Amino acid sequence: KVAPEHCVDHVLRVMNKPNHRVYERFCAKFRDTNKKLQKDQYLVNYFISAHPGSSLRDALTLSLHLKKRKIHPEQIQDFIPLPMMLAGCIYYTEKHPFTKENIYVPKTFRERKMHRALIQYRNPRNRKLIREALSLLGKESLLKEYMPHSNPALKA
């Protein structure tokens, strides 16, 4: 297992993780090593939805990134604020405690569900939430990409 958790660098900074290029370099080395060893191995990626710092637009960016790489997460972790954790502090205060920077935090149940739906874009049960998220973002043009075999005019 490997934990990229997200692909948007400002979200990764809130998570105290290196930028996404570090993960991409790791993946390239992993593929090269497997090719040299003639092994057929895969990475199991770990992603977090609705983490502090992640907007709906960031969730869409992650979703498009996953689609482009043909990564279809079945299990993801919904962010849960825990006591004594930096991210938990940010969740409740909407500020980074060290930099005092304001941090956007997805808190409503509906937005958190949309984050998850975008990341798990292949699950047919997520179509209504994906449609709603794309509409809120003004990205209805992506409906065909997300639902190529359905009529976008019909509600899921």
C-alpha positions as CSV (number, residue, x, y, z in Angstrom):
1,K,0.0,0.0,0.0
2,V,1.0,3.5,-0.7
3,A,-0.7,6.7,0.6
4,P,-0.7,9.6,-1.9
5,E,-3.9,10.7,-0.1
6,H,-4.5,13.5,-2.6
7,C,-2.8,15.0,-5.7
8,V,-3.4,18.8,-5.1
9,D,-0.3,20.3,-3.6
10,H,-2.0,22.9,-1.3
11,V,-4.1,20.0,0.2
12,L,-1.0,17.9,0.6
13,R,0.7,20.8,2.4
14,V,-2.2,20.9,5.0
15,M,-1.6,17.1,5.4
16,N,2.1,17.8,6.0
17,K,3.0,15.7,3.0
18,P,5.5,16.4,0.1
19,N,4.2,17.6,-3.2
20,H,2.6,15.1,-5.6
21,R,5.7,14.9,-7.8
22,V,7.4,12.8,-5.1
23,Y,4.6,10.2,-5.4
24,E,4.7,10.3,-9.2
25,R,8.5,9.7,-9.1
26,F,8.0,6.8,-6.7
27,C,5.4,5.3,-9.1
28,A,7.7,5.6,-12.1
29,K,10.5,3.8,-10.1
30,F,8.1,1.1,-9.0
31,R,7.0,0.5,-12.6
32,D,10.6,0.5,-13.9
33,T,11.7,-1.9,-11.1
34,N,8.8,-4.3,-11.9
35,K,9.7,-4.2,-15.6
36,K,13.3,-5.0,-14.9
37,L,12.3,-7.9,-12.5
38,Q,9.6,-9.0,-14.9
39,K,7.0,-8.8,-12.1
40,D,3.4,-7.9,-12.5
41,Q,2.7,-6.0,-9.2
42,Y,0.4,-3.2,-8.5
43,L,0.2,-0.3,-6.0
44,V,-2.8,-0.1,-3.7
45,N,-3.4,3.6,-3.2
46,Y,-4.9,5.2,-0.2
47,F,-7.0,8.4,-0.6
48,I,-8.8,10.7,1.9
49,S,-12.0,12.5,1.0
50,A,-13.0,15.9,2.4
51,H,-9.7,16.6,4.2
52,P,-9.3,20.2,5.5
53,G,-7.9,22.3,2.7
54,S,-9.7,20.4,0.0
55,S,-12.5,22.1,-1.8
56,L,-15.0,20.5,-4.1
57,R,-12.9,21.8,-7.0
58,D,-9.8,20.0,-5.5
59,A,-11.9,16.8,-5.2
60,L,-12.7,17.2,-9.0
61,T,-9.0,17.7,-9.7
62,L,-8.2,14.5,-7.8
63,S,-11.0,12.6,-9.6
64,L,-9.8,13.7,-13.1
65,H,-6.3,12.7,-12.1
66,L,-7.4,9.3,-11.1
67,K,-9.5,8.8,-14.2
68,K,-6.6,9.8,-16.4
69,R,-4.4,7.2,-14.7
70,K,-7.2,4.6,-14.7
71,I,-7.1,4.4,-10.9
72,H,-10.5,3.3,-9.5
73,P,-10.5,3.5,-5.7
74,E,-13.0,1.2,-4.1
75,Q,-12.0,2.0,-0.5
76,I,-11.2,5.5,0.5
77,Q,-11.1,7.2,3.9
78,D,-13.6,10.0,4.7
79,F,-11.7,12.5,6.9
80,I,-12.7,12.2,10.5
81,P,-11.4,14.9,12.9
82,L,-9.5,13.3,15.7
83,P,-8.4,15.0,19.0
84,M,-4.8,15.7,19.4
85,M,-4.2,15.7,15.6
86,L,-3.2,18.8,13.6
87,A,-5.9,18.2,11.0
88,G,-8.5,17.9,13.7
89,C,-7.5,21.3,15.0
90,I,-7.7,22.7,11.5
91,Y,-11.1,21.1,11.0
92,Y,-12.6,22.9,14.1
93,T,-10.8,26.2,13.8
94,E,-10.6,26.5,10.0
95,K,-7.1,27.9,10.6
96,H,-3.7,26.4,10.5
97,P,-2.4,26.7,14.1
98,F,1.2,27.4,13.1
99,T,0.7,29.8,10.2
100,K,-2.7,31.3,11.2
101,E,-3.7,30.8,7.6
102,N,-7.4,30.4,6.9
103,I,-8.1,26.9,5.7
104,Y,-11.2,25.9,3.8
105,V,-12.9,22.9,5.5
106,P,-15.7,20.8,3.8
107,K,-18.1,20.3,6.7
108,T,-21.6,19.8,5.3
109,F,-22.7,16.2,4.9
110,R,-23.7,16.9,1.3
111,E,-20.4,18.4,0.3
112,R,-18.4,15.6,2.0
113,K,-20.6,13.0,0.1
114,M,-19.8,14.8,-3.2
115,H,-16.0,14.7,-2.4
116,R,-16.3,10.9,-1.9
117,A,-18.5,10.4,-5.0
118,L,-16.0,12.2,-7.2
119,I,-13.1,10.1,-6.0
120,Q,-15.2,6.9,-6.4
121,Y,-16.4,8.0,-9.8
122,R,-17.1,4.5,-11.2
123,N,-19.7,3.6,-8.6
124,P,-23.1,4.0,-10.3
125,R,-24.7,5.0,-7.0
126,N,-22.6,8.2,-7.1
127,R,-24.1,9.5,-10.3
128,K,-26.5,11.9,-8.7
129,L,-23.9,13.4,-6.4
130,I,-21.4,13.7,-9.3
131,R,-24.0,15.4,-11.4
132,E,-24.7,17.8,-8.5
133,A,-21.0,18.5,-7.9
134,L,-20.3,19.2,-11.6
135,S,-23.3,21.5,-11.7
136,L,-22.1,23.4,-8.6
137,L,-18.7,23.8,-10.2
138,G,-20.1,24.9,-13.5
139,K,-18.5,21.8,-15.1
140,E,-21.5,20.2,-16.7
141,S,-19.4,19.7,-19.8
142,L,-17.7,16.8,-18.0
143,L,-20.9,14.8,-17.6
144,K,-20.2,12.8,-20.8
145,E,-16.7,11.9,-19.4
146,Y,-18.2,10.7,-16.1
147,M,-21.3,9.1,-17.5
148,P,-20.6,8.1,-21.1
149,H,-23.5,5.7,-21.4
150,S,-26.2,7.7,-19.8
151,N,-28.4,10.5,-20.9
152,P,-27.2,13.6,-18.9
153,A,-30.6,15.1,-19.1
154,L,-32.0,12.2,-17.0
155,K,-31.5,12.3,-13.2
156,A,-29.8,9.3,-11.7
